[in-house]
Amino acid sequence: MQTPLEFLADFRSMLRAAGIPFAITSGMACIRYGLQQTTKDSDWIVPVAELPRLRGLLEQCERRLPAWVVQYRPIFGAPFEPAWMAGGWSTHIFIRTTGGGPDHHLDFFCRPPRAPAWRCDQEEPDFADRDTVTRMKKTDRDKDWPVVGGLAAQAFARGESPAVLHLRDVSVLRRAWAMTPVEERDAAVAVRPLLGTLADGCEDLRLEFFLRAERIVWEAVNRRRHAVYQDAWKAWYRRWQAAADWPWPVSEPFAAQHARIVTAAGEYALPPEPLLHRLHAVAAGDHQPVEVLQLGQGVVERAPGVRRADHQGR
C-alpha cells in the first residue's frame, strides 16, 4: 500500500521516464513549499499536445506487474482529449496501485484556471512555480487564501517580480511596490488595479479594504467559472444517461472507458469551451441583462504577469 507521497514520487518518475512534460500544482505543491502538511489528492498540469502520450502511459500502468487499476472517476470532468482540455476542462481519474487501495485521486489540467502561461519551479522542475500555484489558489475556499499570501511572501523574499501581483500583507505590499521598477508599474496596475491606489498615497485601513474587496471579486469569479463548467457537465450527463443503455460508472480497461466517454461527449454535445458556449447563448438572447453583466464580471479570465515568459510547459 502506497502513501500519497510515495505514489506521487512513483508517478512523477514514470512521467519523466516517458518524456512527458508536467508540473505538480495545488496541494502537493503547497507541501513542497512548506505551506501545507498533507493532502490525499494530486493535481497535474500537462501540455495539451502530450495528452495522447499520457493516455498511453496510463494504459501501460494497467499492464505492469503488479497491475494498476486506472479508471475515470464517476464525476470525471472531460475526457483526456485536446478538444475539451484546451477549453479549460479538467479530467479526474483514480489509480489503485495495490489490491485494497488506497485509491489515489489525480486531477489533470492543460489550461489551469487563472494561470494561462504556467511555469515550473527552477529549483524543483517537477512542481509548478509559486506564481502558477498562487494564481490557481485564488478560489472561493477560505483555506486557500492563507496559501496565496504565504506563497506571495515567499516569492517576494526570493526577489521574484510577480509577487507584487499577489501579496496580501499591507506593509509587505508597500515594500514590494516601492521596489518595482517604474517602467513595469503600468503593466502591473493593468493586471492588478489595486496597485494604482499605492501611487495615490492610500492609507493602510483603506488599502486593507481594497484587499478584501479584491478577494471577494476573485471568489465571485471562481464561483461563476466553476458554475459554468458544472452546469455544462450536468446537462450533458443527463442527456447521455437518458439515452445510454448502460449505467455509468462502468468497470473496464481505461482505453475502453475513454472510448465510451469520447463517443458520448461527441454524441451528446459536451461543449468544448463552456465559457464561450455561454457567451454565445448571451449573443442569441438566451439571458436577461443582469445575467449578461454577471457573465462579463464572472467568467472572463485575465491574468497576465509581469516579466513572464509567455510559454507553456517546463
Secondary structure in CASP SS format (residue, H / E / C, confidence):
PFRMAT SS
TARGET T0000
AUTHOR 0000-0000-0000
METHOD secondary structure of the structure
MODEL  1
M C 1.00
Q C 1.00
T C 1.00
P H 1.00
L H 1.00
E H 1.00
F H 1.00
L H 1.00
A H 1.00
D H 1.00
F H 1.00
R H 1.00
S H 1.00
M H 1.00
L H 1.00
R H 1.00
A H 1.00
A H 1.00
G C 1.00
I C 1.00
P C 1.00
F C 1.00
A E 1.00
I E 1.00
T E 1.00
S H 1.00
G H 1.00
M H 1.00
A H 1.00
C H 1.00
I H 1.00
R H 1.00
Y C 1.00
G C 1.00
L C 1.00
Q C 1.00
Q C 1.00
T C 1.00
T C 1.00
K C 1.00
D C 1.00
S E 1.00
D E 1.00
W E 1.00
I E 1.00
V C 1.00
P C 1.00
V H 1.00
A H 1.00
E H 1.00
L H 1.00
P H 1.00
R H 1.00
L H 1.00
R H 1.00
G H 1.00
L H 1.00
L H 1.00
E H 1.00
Q H 1.00
C H 1.00
E C 1.00
R C 1.00
R C 1.00
L C 1.00
P C 1.00
A C 1.00
W C 1.00
V E 1.00
V E 1.00
Q E 1.00
Y E 1.00
R E 1.00
P E 1.00
I E 1.00
F E 1.00
G E 1.00
A C 1.00
P C 1.00
F C 1.00
E C 1.00
P H 1.00
A H 1.00
W H 1.00
M H 1.00
A C 1.00
G C 1.00
G C 1.00
W C 1.00
S E 1.00
T E 1.00
H E 1.00
I E 1.00
F E 1.00
I E 1.00
R E 1.00
T C 1.00
T C 1.00
G C 1.00
G C 1.00
G C 1.00
P C 1.00
D E 1.00
H E 1.00
H E 1.00
L E 1.00
D E 1.00
F E 1.00
F E 1.00
C C 1.00
R C 1.00
P C 1.00
P C 1.00
R C 1.00
A C 1.00
P C 1.00
A C 1.00
W C 1.00
R C 1.00
C E 1.00
D C 1.00
Q C 1.00
E C 1.00
E C 1.00
P C 1.00
D C 1.00
F E 1.00
A E 1.00
D C 1.00
R H 1.00
D H 1.00
T H 1.00
V H 1.00
T H 1.00
R H 1.00
M H 1.00
K C 1.00
K C 1.00
T C 1.00
D C 1.00
R C 1.00
D H 1.00
K H 1.00
D H 1.00
W H 1.00
P H 1.00
V H 1.00
V H 1.00
G H 1.00
G H 1.00
L H 1.00
A H 1.00
A H 1.00
Q H 1.00
A H 1.00
F H 1.00
A H 1.00
R C 1.00
G C 1.00
E C 1.00
S H 1.00
P H 1.00
A H 1.00
V H 1.00
L H 1.00
H C 1.00
L C 1.00
R C 1.00
D C 1.00
V H 1.00
S H 1.00
V H 1.00
L H 1.00
R H 1.00
R H 1.00
A H 1.00
W H 1.00
A H 1.00
M H 1.00
T C 1.00
P C 1.00
V H 1.00
E H 1.00
E H 1.00
R H 1.00
D H 1.00
A H 1.00
A H 1.00
V H 1.00
A H 1.00
V H 1.00
R C 1.00
P H 1.00
L H 1.00
L H 1.00
G H 1.00
T H 1.00
L H 1.00
A H 1.00
D H 1.00
G C 1.00
C C 1.00
E C 1.00
D H 1.00
L H 1.00
R H 1.00
L H 1.00
E H 1.00
F H 1.00
F H 1.00
L H 1.00
R H 1.00
A H 1.00
E H 1.00
R H 1.00
I H 1.00
V H 1.00
W H 1.00
E H 1.00
A H 1.00
V H 1.00
N H 1.00
R H 1.00
R H 1.00
R H 1.00
H H 1.00
A H 1.00
V H 1.00
Y H 1.00
Q H 1.00
D H 1.00
A H 1.00
W H 1.00
K H 1.00
A H 1.00
W H 1.00
Y H 1.00
R H 1.00
R H 1.00
W H 1.00
Q H 1.00
A H 1.00
A H 1.00
A C 1.00
D C 1.00
W C 1.00
P C 1.00
W C 1.00
P C 1.00
V C 1.00
S C 1.00
E C 1.00
P C 1.00
F H 1.00
A H 1.00
A H 1.00
Q H 1.00
H H 1.00
A H 1.00
R H 1.00
I H 1.00
V H 1.00
T H 1.00
A H 1.00
A H 1.00
G H 1.00
E H 1.00
Y C 1.00
A C 1.00
L C 1.00
P C 1.00
P C 1.00
E C 1.00
P H 1.00
L H 1.00
L H 1.00
H H 1.00
R H 1.00
L H 1.00
H H 1.00
A H 1.00
V H 1.00
A H 1.00
A C 1.00
G C 1.00
D C 1.00
H C 1.00
Q C 1.00
P H 1.00
V H 1.00
E H 1.00
V H 1.00
L H 1.00
Q H 1.00
L H 1.00
G H 1.00
Q H 1.00
G H 1.00
V C 1.00
V C 1.00
E C 1.00
R C 1.00
A C 1.00
P C 1.00
G C 1.00
V C 1.00
R C 1.00
R C 1.00
A C 1.00
D C 1.00
H C 1.00
Q C 1.00
G C 1.00
R C 1.00
END
